[in-house]
């Protein structure tokens, strides 16, 4: 399969190039005003607002939020945790996922293939804080048989905008 065919099949489908440009611009800077956005895509503010609302309604835009500098709010230590469950059953996965959803210190939780069942992304103030939550909360989650912890030494690329 040629690279051109792969690229074409992975391109998202939008109503037109204006919707695609609105989405790209908002993805890179969610603070753009409607007037700024309309000017950048060369449509009226009313048309831009209508199109943006349609992108929200269609599920292309799922929310807007500010990115906070973790070290400014005492969450400068990034930890990745690989989790292995004791059983690979739908019930054990469901119990784990229900419990992990209630832990506010878990930023991301992904079911993965390979040596681990899940990868967790956690931000804490320091190693001692992580040690405390690991001992009291993470290993106590339903079905957890093993964890492997990776302390991030340097964040080379984090939260890069999607390339589409």
ZAKE-264101 format. One line per field, with one value per atom (N, C-alpha, C): residue number from 1; residue in three letters; atom name; x, z, y. Coordinates in nm, 3 decimals. Each point is the difference from the previous one (the first is absolute). Layout:
N
i NUM_...
aa ALA_...
at CA_...
east X_...
up Z_...
north Y_...
// end
This chain:
164
i 1_1_1_2_2_2_3_3_3_4_4_4_5_5_5_6_6_6_7_7_7_8_8_8_9_9_9_10_10_10_11_11_11_12_12_12_13_13_13_14_14_14_15_15_15_16_16_16_17_17_17_18_18_18_19_19_19_20_20_20_21_21_21_22_22_22_23_23_23_24_24_24_25_25_25_26_26_26_27_27_27_28_28_28_29_29_29_30_30_30_31_31_31_32_32_32_33_33_33_34_34_34_35_35_35_36_36_36_37_37_37_38_38_38_39_39_39_40_40_40_41_41_41_42_42_42_43_43_43_44_44_44_45_45_45_46_46_46_47_47_47_48_48_48_49_49_49_50_50_50_51_51_51_52_52_52_53_53_53_54_54_54_55_55_55_56_56_56_57_57_57_58_58_58_59_59_59_60_60_60_61_61_61_62_62_62_63_63_63_64_64_64_65_65_65_66_66_66_67_67_67_68_68_68_69_69_69_70_70_70_71_71_71_72_72_72_73_73_73_74_74_74_75_75_75_76_76_76_77_77_77_78_78_78_79_79_79_80_80_80_81_81_81_82_82_82_83_83_83_84_84_84_85_85_85_86_86_86_87_87_87_88_88_88_89_89_89_90_90_90_91_91_91_92_92_92_93_93_93_94_94_94_95_95_95_96_96_96_97_97_97_98_98_98_99_99_99_100_100_100_101_101_101_102_102_102_103_103_103_104_104_104_105_105_105_106_106_106_107_107_107_108_108_108_109_109_109_110_110_110_111_111_111_112_112_112_113_113_113_114_114_114_115_115_115_116_116_116_117_117_117_118_118_118_119_119_119_120_120_120_121_121_121_122_122_122_123_123_123_124_124_124_125_125_125_126_126_126_127_127_127_128_128_128_129_129_129_130_130_130_131_131_131_132_132_132_133_133_133_134_134_134_135_135_135_136_136_136_137_137_137_138_138_138_139_139_139_140_140_140_141_141_141_142_142_142_143_143_143_144_144_144_145_145_145_146_146_146_147_147_147_148_148_148_149_149_149_150_150_150_151_151_151_152_152_152_153_153_153_154_154_154_155_155_155_156_156_156_157_157_157_158_158_158_159_159_159_160_160_160_161_161_161_162_162_162_163_163_163_164_164_164
aa UNK_UNK_UNK_UNK_UNK_UNK_UNK_UNK_UNK_UNK_UNK_UNK_UNK_UNK_UNK_UNK_UNK_UNK_UNK_UNK_UNK_UNK_UNK_UNK_UNK_UNK_UNK_UNK_UNK_UNK_UNK_UNK_UNK_UNK_UNK_UNK_UNK_UNK_UNK_UNK_UNK_UNK_UNK_UNK_UNK_UNK_UNK_UNK_UNK_UNK_UNK_UNK_UNK_UNK_UNK_UNK_UNK_UNK_UNK_UNK_UNK_UNK_UNK_UNK_UNK_UNK_UNK_UNK_UNK_UNK_UNK_UNK_UNK_UNK_UNK_UNK_UNK_UNK_UNK_UNK_UNK_UNK_UNK_UNK_UNK_UNK_UNK_UNK_UNK_UNK_UNK_UNK_UNK_UNK_UNK_UNK_UNK_UNK_UNK_UNK_UNK_UNK_UNK_UNK_UNK_UNK_UNK_UNK_UNK_UNK_UNK_UNK_UNK_UNK_UNK_UNK_UNK_UNK_UNK_UNK_UNK_UNK_UNK_UNK_UNK_UNK_UNK_UNK_UNK_UNK_UNK_UNK_UNK_UNK_UNK_UNK_UNK_UNK_UNK_UNK_UNK_UNK_UNK_UNK_UNK_UNK_UNK_UNK_UNK_UNK_UNK_UNK_UNK_UNK_UNK_UNK_UNK_UNK_UNK_UNK_UNK_UNK_UNK_UNK_UNK_UNK_UNK_UNK_UNK_UNK_UNK_UNK_UNK_UNK_UNK_UNK_UNK_UNK_UNK_UNK_UNK_UNK_UNK_UNK_UNK_UNK_UNK_UNK_UNK_UNK_UNK_UNK_UNK_UNK_UNK_UNK_UNK_UNK_UNK_UNK_UNK_UNK_UNK_UNK_UNK_UNK_UNK_UNK_UNK_UNK_UNK_UNK_UNK_UNK_UNK_UNK_UNK_UNK_UNK_UNK_UNK_UNK_UNK_UNK_UNK_UNK_UNK_UNK_UNK_UNK_UNK_UNK_UNK_UNK_UNK_UNK_UNK_UNK_UNK_UNK_UNK_UNK_UNK_UNK_UNK_UNK_UNK_UNK_UNK_UNK_UNK_UNK_UNK_UNK_UNK_UNK_UNK_UNK_UNK_UNK_UNK_UNK_UNK_UNK_UNK_UNK_UNK_UNK_UNK_UNK_UNK_UNK_UNK_UNK_UNK_UNK_UNK_UNK_UNK_UNK_UNK_UNK_UNK_UNK_UNK_UNK_UNK_UNK_UNK_UNK_UNK_UNK_UNK_UNK_UNK_UNK_UNK_UNK_UNK_UNK_UNK_UNK_UNK_UNK_UNK_UNK_UNK_UNK_UNK_UNK_UNK_UNK_UNK_UNK_UNK_UNK_UNK_UNK_UNK_UNK_UNK_UNK_UNK_UNK_UNK_UNK_UNK_UNK_UNK_UNK_UNK_UNK_UNK_UNK_UNK_UNK_UNK_UNK_UNK_UNK_UNK_UNK_UNK_UNK_UNK_UNK_UNK_UNK_UNK_UNK_UNK_UNK_UNK_UNK_UNK_UNK_UNK_UNK_UNK_UNK_UNK_UNK_UNK_UNK_UNK_UNK_UNK_UNK_UNK_UNK_UNK_UNK_UNK_UNK_UNK_UNK_UNK_UNK_UNK_UNK_UNK_UNK_UNK_UNK_UNK_UNK_UNK_UNK_UNK_UNK_UNK_UNK_UNK_UNK_UNK_UNK_UNK_UNK_UNK_UNK_UNK_UNK_UNK_UNK_UNK_UNK_UNK_UNK_UNK_UNK_UNK_UNK_UNK_UNK_UNK_UNK_UNK_UNK_UNK_UNK_UNK_UNK_UNK_UNK_UNK_UNK_UNK_UNK_UNK_UNK_UNK_UNK_UNK_UNK_UNK_UNK_UNK_UNK_UNK_UNK_UNK_UNK_UNK_UNK_UNK_UNK_UNK_UNK_UNK_UNK_UNK_UNK_UNK_UNK_UNK_UNK_UNK_UNK_UNK_UNK_UNK_UNK_UNK_UNK_UNK_UNK_UNK_UNK_UNK_UNK_UNK_UNK_UNK_UNK_UNK_UNK_UNK_UNK_UNK_UNK_UNK_UNK_UNK_UNK_UNK_UNK_UNK_UNK_UNK_UNK_UNK_UNK
at N_CA_C_N_CA_C_N_CA_C_N_CA_C_N_CA_C_N_CA_C_N_CA_C_N_CA_C_N_CA_C_N_CA_C_N_CA_C_N_CA_C_N_CA_C_N_CA_C_N_CA_C_N_CA_C_N_CA_C_N_CA_C_N_CA_C_N_CA_C_N_CA_C_N_CA_C_N_CA_C_N_CA_C_N_CA_C_N_CA_C_N_CA_C_N_CA_C_N_CA_C_N_CA_C_N_CA_C_N_CA_C_N_CA_C_N_CA_C_N_CA_C_N_CA_C_N_CA_C_N_CA_C_N_CA_C_N_CA_C_N_CA_C_N_CA_C_N_CA_C_N_CA_C_N_CA_C_N_CA_C_N_CA_C_N_CA_C_N_CA_C_N_CA_C_N_CA_C_N_CA_C_N_CA_C_N_CA_C_N_CA_C_N_CA_C_N_CA_C_N_CA_C_N_CA_C_N_CA_C_N_CA_C_N_CA_C_N_CA_C_N_CA_C_N_CA_C_N_CA_C_N_CA_C_N_CA_C_N_CA_C_N_CA_C_N_CA_C_N_CA_C_N_CA_C_N_CA_C_N_CA_C_N_CA_C_N_CA_C_N_CA_C_N_CA_C_N_CA_C_N_CA_C_N_CA_C_N_CA_C_N_CA_C_N_CA_C_N_CA_C_N_CA_C_N_CA_C_N_CA_C_N_CA_C_N_CA_C_N_CA_C_N_CA_C_N_CA_C_N_CA_C_N_CA_C_N_CA_C_N_CA_C_N_CA_C_N_CA_C_N_CA_C_N_CA_C_N_CA_C_N_CA_C_N_CA_C_N_CA_C_N_CA_C_N_CA_C_N_CA_C_N_CA_C_N_CA_C_N_CA_C_N_CA_C_N_CA_C_N_CA_C_N_CA_C_N_CA_C_N_CA_C_N_CA_C_N_CA_C_N_CA_C_N_CA_C_N_CA_C_N_CA_C_N_CA_C_N_CA_C_N_CA_C_N_CA_C_N_CA_C_N_CA_C_N_CA_C_N_CA_C_N_CA_C_N_CA_C_N_CA_C_N_CA_C_N_CA_C_N_CA_C_N_CA_C_N_CA_C_N_CA_C_N_CA_C_N_CA_C_N_CA_C_N_CA_C_N_CA_C_N_CA_C_N_CA_C_N_CA_C_N_CA_C_N_CA_C_N_CA_C_N_CA_C_N_CA_C_N_CA_C_N_CA_C_N_CA_C_N_CA_C_N_CA_C_N_CA_C_N_CA_C_N_CA_C_N_CA_C_N_CA_C
east 0.086_-0.086_0.089_-0.025_0.084_-0.030_0.096_-0.017_-0.117_-0.024_-0.111_-0.134_-0.015_-0.124_-0.021_0.106_-0.011_-0.040_0.062_-0.030_-0.146_-0.045_-0.137_-0.101_0.022_-0.097_-0.003_0.109_0.002_-0.044_-0.030_-0.047_-0.142_-0.025_-0.137_-0.090_-0.126_-0.095_-0.075_0.009_-0.069_-0.098_-0.092_-0.093_0.077_0.104_0.082_0.128_0.082_0.129_-0.015_-0.109_-0.021_-0.018_-0.083_-0.016_0.133_0.077_0.130_0.091_0.000_0.087_-0.046_-0.130_-0.052_0.047_-0.013_0.040_0.151_0.081_0.145_0.038_-0.058_0.033_-0.042_-0.120_-0.045_0.081_0.043_0.080_0.134_0.055_0.127_-0.016_-0.115_-0.022_-0.150_-0.044_-0.142_-0.048_0.092_-0.038_-0.035_0.007_-0.037_-0.145_-0.023_-0.139_-0.067_-0.130_-0.074_0.036_0.016_0.036_0.138_0.097_0.134_-0.004_-0.072_-0.011_-0.067_-0.108_-0.071_0.092_0.079_0.094_0.105_0.048_0.105_-0.049_-0.128_-0.055_-0.082_-0.004_-0.064_-0.149_-0.071_-0.146_-0.053_-0.131_-0.059_0.001_0.000_-0.006_-0.122_-0.114_-0.120_0.020_0.056_0.026_0.102_0.103_0.103_-0.060_-0.083_-0.063_-0.087_-0.080_-0.086_0.083_0.108_0.086_0.069_0.046_0.065_-0.100_-0.121_-0.103_-0.032_0.001_-0.025_0.114_0.125_0.114_-0.010_-0.051_-0.022_-0.110_-0.111_-0.114_0.036_0.086_0.040_0.109_0.049_0.099_0.145_0.026_0.138_0.072_-0.072_0.054_-0.068_0.079_-0.058_0.014_0.066_0.013_0.111_0.005_0.103_0.052_0.134_0.056_0.136_0.042_0.132_0.102_0.121_0.108_0.074_0.004_0.062_0.141_0.096_0.137_0.004_0.025_-0.008_0.088_0.120_0.089_-0.052_-0.083_-0.057_-0.108_-0.056_-0.106_0.044_0.131_0.059_-0.033_0.006_-0.019_0.109_0.122_0.109_0.059_-0.034_0.055_-0.099_0.047_-0.083_0.041_-0.099_0.023_-0.088_0.060_-0.075_0.001_-0.115_-0.010_-0.062_0.072_-0.054_-0.069_-0.120_-0.080_-0.032_0.020_-0.039_-0.109_-0.110_-0.109_0.020_-0.062_0.016_-0.079_-0.103_-0.080_-0.032_-0.010_-0.037_-0.143_-0.093_-0.142_-0.072_-0.110_-0.077_-0.038_-0.030_-0.040_0.116_0.119_0.115_0.038_-0.006_0.027_-0.103_-0.125_-0.107_0.017_0.032_0.018_0.117_0.111_0.116_-0.034_-0.064_-0.032_-0.097_-0.095_-0.093_0.074_0.090_0.074_0.100_0.067_0.104_-0.063_-0.123_-0.069_-0.023_0.000_-0.023_0.127_0.115_0.126_0.043_-0.016_0.026_0.147_0.091_0.142_0.041_-0.086_0.028_-0.048_0.096_-0.034_-0.048_0.063_-0.035_0.008_-0.088_0.003_-0.033_0.093_-0.018_0.013_-0.096_0.009_0.095_0.102_0.102_0.022_0.061_0.041_0.148_0.041_0.141_0.020_0.110_0.038_-0.091_-0.067_-0.087_-0.143_-0.093_-0.141_-0.036_0.055_-0.031_0.127_-0.001_0.100_-0.071_0.053_-0.055_0.099_-0.053_0.081_-0.045_0.096_-0.030_0.094_-0.052_0.083_-0.013_0.114_0.005_0.104_0.009_0.097_0.142_0.017_0.134_-0.008_0.116_0.006_-0.069_0.013_-0.065_-0.152_-0.054_-0.145_-0.045_0.079_-0.036_0.007_0.104_0.015_-0.123_-0.051_-0.117_-0.125_-0.026_-0.120_0.017_0.122_0.023_-0.033_0.051_-0.020_-0.145_-0.068_-0.134_-0.113_0.025_-0.110_0.019_0.117_0.018_0.002_0.083_0.008_-0.125_-0.084_-0.125_-0.115_0.026_-0.105_-0.041_-0.125_-0.048_0.081_0.047_0.065_0.147_0.059_0.139_0.092_0.077_0.097_0.140_0.031_0.135_-0.005_0.094_0.018_0.148_0.028_0.136_-0.003_0.086_-0.003_0.117_-0.030_0.101_-0.010_0.102_0.005_0.058_-0.072_0.044_0.109_0.113_0.113_-0.005_-0.056_-0.007_-0.118_-0.083_-0.113_0.044_0.027_0.052_-0.113_-0.108_-0.119_-0.119_-0.085_-0.117_-0.118_-0.110_-0.125_0.009_0.074_0.013_-0.137_-0.033_-0.125_0.003_-0.117_-0.011_0.039_0.062_0.038_-0.105_-0.089_-0.103_-0.023
up 0.000_0.000_0.000_-0.090_-0.009_0.114_0.025_0.106_-0.030_-0.130_-0.037_0.039_-0.020_0.036_0.151_0.075_0.146_0.046_-0.054_0.039_-0.030_-0.121_-0.039_0.090_0.033_0.080_0.145_0.046_0.138_0.015_-0.109_0.005_0.055_0.098_0.050_-0.106_0.007_-0.097_0.064_-0.062_0.046_-0.109_0.039_-0.098_-0.111_0.038_-0.099_0.066_-0.076_0.050_0.110_0.003_0.104_0.136_0.005_0.125_0.048_-0.094_0.035_0.056_-0.060_0.047_0.136_0.022_0.130_0.107_-0.028_0.096_0.029_-0.102_0.019_0.082_-0.031_0.071_0.147_0.027_0.139_0.077_-0.068_0.065_0.046_-0.076_0.037_0.097_-0.004_0.090_0.028_0.107_0.037_0.053_0.018_0.050_-0.110_-0.125_-0.109_0.019_-0.018_0.002_-0.130_0.000_-0.122_-0.110_0.033_-0.100_-0.059_0.084_-0.049_-0.090_0.045_-0.075_-0.136_0.001_-0.124_-0.099_0.050_-0.085_-0.059_0.081_-0.044_-0.106_0.004_-0.100_-0.108_0.007_-0.102_-0.017_0.114_-0.002_0.099_-0.002_0.094_0.141_0.103_0.137_0.023_-0.058_0.018_-0.063_-0.118_-0.067_0.078_0.049_0.079_0.127_0.067_0.123_-0.031_-0.107_-0.038_-0.032_-0.072_-0.036_0.124_0.089_0.123_0.085_0.012_0.076_-0.063_-0.133_-0.069_0.027_0.003_0.030_0.143_0.091_0.137_0.002_-0.065_-0.001_-0.066_-0.103_-0.071_0.075_0.110_0.081_-0.040_-0.095_-0.036_0.111_0.064_0.114_0.125_0.093_0.120_0.125_-0.010_0.115_-0.019_0.090_-0.002_0.142_0.013_0.132_-0.011_0.109_0.006_0.041_-0.052_0.040_0.116_0.113_0.121_0.011_0.037_0.022_0.128_-0.011_0.117_0.118_-0.029_0.109_0.077_-0.062_0.067_0.100_-0.014_0.091_0.077_0.020_0.080_-0.053_-0.133_-0.064_-0.106_0.034_-0.096_-0.029_0.078_-0.022_-0.081_-0.117_-0.089_0.015_0.019_0.021_-0.096_-0.065_-0.085_0.073_0.008_0.072_-0.091_-0.017_-0.072_0.100_-0.031_0.092_-0.067_0.076_-0.045_0.095_-0.056_0.081_0.022_0.105_0.030_-0.095_-0.066_-0.096_-0.120_-0.115_-0.122_-0.036_0.080_-0.026_-0.014_-0.070_-0.010_0.137_0.094_0.134_0.074_-0.011_0.070_-0.065_-0.133_-0.066_0.041_0.003_0.036_0.144_0.092_0.140_0.015_-0.069_0.005_-0.059_-0.116_-0.067_0.080_0.066_0.085_0.117_0.062_0.115_-0.040_-0.111_-0.041_-0.039_-0.050_-0.041_0.118_0.122_0.118_0.058_-0.055_0.054_-0.074_0.065_-0.067_-0.034_0.064_-0.030_-0.127_-0.051_-0.126_-0.115_-0.078_-0.111_-0.121_-0.028_-0.113_0.041_-0.056_0.021_-0.134_-0.048_-0.131_0.010_-0.056_-0.016_-0.116_0.021_-0.101_-0.028_-0.111_-0.033_0.036_0.036_0.030_0.142_0.060_0.133_0.112_-0.021_0.101_-0.050_0.095_-0.037_-0.017_0.087_-0.001_0.020_-0.054_0.033_0.061_0.110_0.070_-0.010_-0.016_0.005_0.124_0.088_0.130_0.024_0.055_0.041_0.150_0.065_0.145_0.033_0.126_0.040_0.002_0.044_0.009_0.017_0.011_0.010_0.126_0.109_0.125_-0.015_-0.069_-0.022_-0.083_-0.104_-0.080_0.083_0.079_0.083_0.089_0.053_0.087_-0.076_-0.117_-0.074_-0.060_-0.035_-0.053_0.106_0.121_0.108_0.047_0.001_0.058_-0.103_-0.124_-0.096_-0.124_-0.061_-0.129_0.017_0.089_0.013_0.066_0.056_0.060_-0.100_-0.123_-0.101_-0.031_-0.037_-0.027_-0.109_0.032_-0.098_-0.028_0.066_-0.030_0.055_-0.091_0.039_0.008_-0.093_-0.008_-0.059_0.046_-0.062_-0.029_-0.101_-0.028_-0.020_0.077_0.004_-0.078_-0.077_-0.077_0.036_0.066_0.029_-0.121_-0.051_-0.120_0.040_-0.065_0.031_-0.081_-0.119_-0.086_-0.094_-0.010_-0.091_-0.133_-0.096_-0.128_-0.087_-0.012_-0.073_0.087_0.030_0.083_-0.053_-0.020_-0.040_-0.131_-0.095_-0.131_-0.070_-0.073_-0.076_-0.102_-0.029_-0.100_-0.137_-0.080_-0.135_-0.095_-0.048_-0.094_-0.106
north -0.118_0.118_0.123_0.094_0.119_0.096_0.090_0.100_0.092_0.028_0.087_-0.061_-0.132_-0.066_0.000_-0.020_0.003_0.139_0.103_0.137_0.033_-0.035_0.031_-0.069_-0.125_-0.074_0.047_0.066_0.046_0.145_0.065_0.139_0.004_0.088_0.012_0.062_-0.033_0.055_0.116_0.116_0.119_0.044_0.087_0.053_0.071_0.075_0.070_0.050_0.070_0.045_0.106_0.071_0.102_-0.068_-0.105_-0.073_-0.058_-0.055_-0.057_0.109_0.117_0.109_0.051_0.011_0.040_-0.097_-0.128_-0.102_0.007_0.013_0.009_0.123_0.113_0.124_-0.007_-0.050_-0.012_-0.104_-0.104_-0.103_0.058_0.091_0.061_0.116_0.066_0.114_0.013_-0.064_0.002_0.134_0.095_0.132_0.099_-0.042_0.090_0.044_0.128_0.047_-0.040_0.000_-0.032_0.098_0.129_0.101_-0.029_-0.035_-0.033_-0.123_-0.100_-0.124_0.025_0.076_0.032_0.071_0.094_0.072_-0.095_-0.092_-0.093_-0.098_-0.034_-0.094_0.071_0.133_0.084_-0.029_-0.004_-0.009_0.103_0.025_0.094_-0.060_0.085_-0.053_-0.090_0.033_-0.082_-0.139_-0.004_-0.127_-0.082_0.068_-0.068_-0.060_0.076_-0.051_-0.121_0.009_-0.112_-0.123_0.016_-0.113_-0.059_0.085_-0.048_-0.077_0.050_-0.071_-0.135_-0.005_-0.128_-0.099_0.049_-0.088_-0.055_0.081_-0.046_-0.107_0.031_-0.092_-0.134_0.004_-0.122_-0.077_0.056_-0.071_0.024_0.087_0.031_0.077_0.090_0.075_-0.052_-0.050_-0.063_0.085_0.114_0.088_0.101_0.093_0.103_0.014_0.011_0.020_0.065_0.060_0.061_-0.106_0.012_-0.089_0.067_-0.068_0.054_-0.056_0.085_-0.044_-0.084_-0.131_-0.088_0.043_0.048_0.040_0.122_0.080_0.118_-0.038_-0.120_-0.045_-0.125_-0.012_-0.107_-0.139_-0.014_-0.131_-0.020_0.035_-0.003_-0.136_-0.102_-0.133_-0.083_-0.044_-0.080_-0.147_-0.085_-0.142_-0.079_-0.098_-0.094_-0.133_-0.064_-0.127_-0.104_-0.111_-0.114_-0.090_-0.044_-0.082_-0.134_-0.107_-0.134_-0.048_-0.046_-0.054_-0.149_-0.051_-0.142_-0.090_0.053_-0.076_0.087_-0.061_0.073_-0.036_0.048_-0.025_0.133_0.002_0.125_0.055_-0.087_0.045_0.067_-0.057_0.060_0.133_0.008_0.127_0.105_-0.036_0.094_0.049_-0.090_0.040_0.096_-0.029_0.088_0.137_0.002_0.126_0.085_-0.062_0.074_0.064_-0.075_0.051_0.108_-0.017_0.097_0.134_-0.004_0.123_0.094_-0.052_0.082_0.061_-0.032_0.050_0.127_0.114_0.128_0.022_-0.069_0.017_-0.073_-0.088_-0.071_0.089_0.049_0.089_-0.078_-0.113_-0.084_-0.146_-0.080_-0.145_-0.063_-0.084_-0.063_-0.151_-0.070_-0.145_-0.024_-0.085_-0.020_-0.148_-0.029_-0.137_-0.013_-0.118_-0.022_-0.050_0.041_-0.049_0.051_0.111_0.059_-0.002_0.012_0.015_0.147_0.086_0.142_0.081_0.121_0.099_0.120_0.047_0.116_0.115_0.119_0.122_0.075_0.026_0.060_0.117_0.108_0.114_0.018_0.015_0.019_0.107_0.036_0.102_-0.054_-0.124_-0.056_-0.152_-0.063_-0.145_-0.051_0.072_-0.042_0.001_0.099_0.006_-0.119_-0.033_-0.116_-0.128_-0.014_-0.120_-0.019_0.109_-0.007_-0.047_0.059_-0.041_-0.139_-0.036_-0.134_-0.104_0.022_-0.097_-0.006_0.113_0.002_-0.011_0.041_0.007_-0.087_0.007_-0.069_-0.152_-0.050_-0.146_-0.058_0.087_-0.046_-0.003_0.041_-0.002_-0.145_-0.021_-0.137_-0.069_-0.119_-0.085_0.028_0.100_0.034_-0.109_-0.060_-0.101_0.059_0.093_0.053_0.140_0.085_0.130_0.019_0.079_0.041_0.151_0.068_0.146_0.059_0.104_0.072_0.149_0.052_0.143_0.071_0.099_0.072_0.099_-0.013_0.087_0.130_-0.007_0.118_-0.017_0.101_-0.002_0.061_-0.085_0.046_0.055_-0.074_0.043_-0.037_0.097_-0.027_0.079_-0.068_0.064_0.077_-0.056_0.063_-0.003_0.105_-0.004_-0.113_-0.057_-0.106_0.053_-0.084_0.035_-0.056_0.085_-0.045_0.104
// end
